[in-house]
Amino acid sequence: MAYENEIHCPEGSIVVLPMDEGEWQFEYPRIGWAVMEVFHEALEYWRVGDYGVAEEIYRELLSDYPEFIDVHHHLALVLDETDRSAEALQIWQQTVALGLRSLPEAFVMGRDQLSWLFLENRPFLRAYHALGLQVLERGQVEEALEIFENLLALNPGDNQGARALVVGCSFYLDSPQDVLALCDQYPGDGMEQLLYGRVLALYQLGHLDEAAEALDWAIELLPLIAQELVKARHRRPKNLHPDYITWGGADQAYIYWMDQGQYWKDTPGAIAFVRQRLAES
C-alpha cells in the first residue's frame, strides 16, 4: 500500500515491539508528556467545535512529530467534519500505510496481533478503522472488507465493531458463507449483526431448519429486531441518539433495519420466514 506524499519520519521514531506471545505494541520514543499535553489541548478545541484552532495545533505538532499517528487521525477527522473528505481520505491512507510500514519483518499478518488492550496500539487501529469506513462510503466494498478483516486479525477482541461491518460487506458481495464463517469465529456472540446475520445467511443457503433454530434464539434475545423486520413501515424512534444504542431497544431494532434491512428485503421469502416464526413463538 503506497500513496503519494508518503509520511516520512525520523528513523526509530516509531517502533513495534513484541510483548506477550504473538502480541505486539507500538511505541513512540520521541513523544513525551509535554507533547501529549499539547495534543490533549487540541482535542479539547476539537470537542467543542473550534476546528480551526484544533487543526492549527495538529499541523504544528505534525511538523515536529510526523510519526504521531493519533494526530494524523484527528486531523483527518477535522478535515472530514469540515467538508474536506478527499484530503481526509488521503491522510488516513497515508497514516495507515505508515503504520503498516512500521511493522517489523517478524510480524506476520493473520498470526500476530495488535491488541486494543495496549493503549499505544489504539491510534493505528482507529485510523485503520476510519479508513475502512471512508472506503466503504465510497462504494469500494471489497477493499473495505479487506480492511475490516485485517482489523479482526490484528485485534480479534474487536473493540471497534469491525465484525458487524464484515457482515454487511459480505451480504453486499453475496457471500453468505463468509457470514457463517465469521459467526463461527465468534460463537455465542450477541451482536445483532451476527445474531440475525447468521439467520439470513443460513436461509440464503437453504439451510432452513438451522435458520429456524437460529432465528428462534435471535428472537429470544432481541425480539424487537424481528418485529422491526416484518413491519410495513419503519418509523424512526423518538429516543434515537446517534451515539448511543439501547440493547434490546426500539432504537437498536430500527438502526439494524436501516443498516441490514435491504439484504432481508432482497432475499425472497426471508421476511415472511421471520413473520411465520414470530407467529409460532
N, C-alpha and C positions, 0 to 999 in steps of 0.2 A: 504494500500500500504506500504509494508515494504521491505527493501533491506539490503543486508549485509553491514556492516560497516556504519551504520546509523550515521548521523551527530549529535553530542551531543553538546549542547550549555548550558552556564550558565543559571540558572533559571531567568526568567524575561528579558532575552536579546532580545527576540522577543515578542512583544505584538500586538494583533489585536484589535483595539478599535472601538466601534460604533461611527458613525458620524451622518449624516442625517438619516432619517428613512430608514432602510434596507441597508444603506451604511456602510462599514467598511474600516478601514485603518491600514496597517502595520506600526509599529513604532519600531525603534531600539535604545533604550535608551543609549547604550554604544558607538554608532558610532557618533562621533562629526566631526567638520570641519577639524581638523588635520588629522583624519583617512581618510576622504573623499579626502583630497588633495593628500595623498599617492596613493589612488585608481585612481584619475584622472591622476597622473603621469604615472601609469601603463597603463592606457588607451591610452596615447599618444604613448608609446612604441609599443603597440599593433597595433595602427592605421598606424604606419609607417613600420610595418612588423618586428619589433625587438621582436619576440615572446619569445625568451629565457629570456630576461630581464623582460618582462611583466609577464611571468609565475613565475619567481622567486619572484617578488613583490606580486603577487596574493597569492602564497603559504605562504609567510611570514605573510601577512595580515590574512589569514585564521587560522594560528597557534594561533593568538591572538584573532581573532574575527570570530569564526566558524559560527556565526549567520548571517554573511554578505552575503546574498543571491546573490546580484549582483556580488560579486567577484567569487562565485562558478560558476555562469552563464558564466562569461567572461573567467574563467579558462577553462571551458568546451569548449568554442569557440576556444581558443588557441589549446587545445588538438585535437579538430576536424580538425582544419586547418593544423595541423602538423602530420596528418595520425595516430592519436591515438583515433579513433572514439569509440572504445569499452570502453575506460576509460572515454571519454567524456559522453557517454550514461549513464554510471553508476553515474557520478557526477550529471547529470540532473535528474536522477531518485531519487537520494538521496536528492537533493535540493528541488524538488517538494514535496517529502514526508515530508521534514522538514517544508515546508510552510503549507501543509495541516494539519500537526500535531499541528501547531501553532494556527489554527482557534479555537476559544472558542466553548464550547458546545452550546452556544446560537446561533451560526452561523449555518444557515440551507442552504445547497446547493440547488439551484433552487429557493430560496426565497431571500436570502441576496446576496449582490454584493460587489465586489472589483473593484471599478471604476478606469479606466485608468486615470481619471482626477486627482486622488490623486497620486502624484509622487511616494510616498512611496510604492504604490502597483505595480508599473511597473516592478521592478526586479522579483517578483514572477510570474507575468503574462508573462514576457519574457521567463523565464526559463520553464514555463509550455508549452508555445507555441513551444519552441525549442525541448522539449521532444516529443511533438506530431509529429513534423517533422522527428525526428530521428526514432521514432517508425514506421511512415509511410514509410520511406525509406527502412525499413527492411521488408516491406510487411505485417505488423500487422495492417491491415486496421480497424478492429473492435475496437481494443484498441485505435488507433489513433482517430477514430471517437468519441469515448467516451471523449477523452481529449479535442477535439475541441468543442464538445457540452458543456462540462463543462466550457470552456473559454467563450462561448457565454452566459451561465447562469451567470457567475461571472461578465462579462463586456459586457452587451448587446449592448453597443455602438460599440463594435468590432473594435477598432482601429488597430487591428493586422491582419484583413482579415481572421479570422478563418471560417467565413461563406462560403467563397469560397472553403475551404478545406472540409467542411461538404458536399458541393455539390458533389465534386469529390469522396469522400468516399462513399456517398450514391449511386451514379451511379455504382461505382465499386461493391457494395454489392447488386445491382439490386433492389434498393428501391426508385423508382421514387416518390412514395407517400411521402417519407421523404423530398425529394427535394421541393415538393409543400408545405409541412408544413413549411419548413424553409422560402420559398418565402412569405408565408402568414405572417410570423413574421416580415418581412421587406418589407411591401408593398411600391411599387414605387421605390425600390432600383435599381439604375442604374449600380451596379457592374455586369460586363459581365457574370460572372459565374451564377448569379441568373437570369439575364435578359434572357439569352439564355438557361439556365438550366430549367427554367420554361417551355419554348417551348418544349424542348426534353422530359421532364417528362410528360407533357400533351400528347404529341404524343405517347410515350410508353404506356400510359394508355388508348389510344384510344379515347381521347377527342379532335378530330381533329378540330372542329370548334373553340374551345377555344385555341388550339395550333396555328391555323392560325391567330387569333386575337393577341395573344401574340407575334407571330413572326413578324407581321406587325409593332408592336410597337418597337420590338427589332431592326428591320431593319431601322426604322426611327431614332432611337437613335444612333445605332452603325452599319451602313451598311457594313463596311469593314469586320466585322466578318462573316456575312452571305456570302459575296463574297469569303472569305477565305475558308469557309466550302465546297463550291461547286468546288473548284479548283481541277484539276487533279494532279498538282504538287504544293508543298508548299515550296517556296523559302524564305530563311532567309533574312529579310530586312537589307539593309546596315546600317541603323541608329539604329539597335537594341543595346540597352545598358542594361547590366544585372541589374542595379539598378534603372532604370527609365522606365516608360511606358507612351507613349503618348496617352492621352484619345482620342479615335476615330481614332487612327493612325494605320498604317500597322503593326507596331511592336506589338501593343495590339492584333490585329487580329491573327497574327502569333503565339504569345505566347498562346492565347486562344486555337488555333488549337493543338498546341503541348501538352497542358495540358488536354484538354477535347475532342479533335477530335476523339479519339478512341471510345468513347461512341456513337458518332454520326455514325461512320462507322459500329459499331456493331448493330445498330438499323435499321433493314430492312426498306428501303423507306424514312428514315429521311432526308438524303441529297437531294434526289430527291424532297422531300417536300419543302425544302428550295429553291431549284432551281426554282421550279414552282412559289413560292410566289415572288421571285425576278423578274421573267419574267412578273408577273402580276402587280408589283408595279410601 
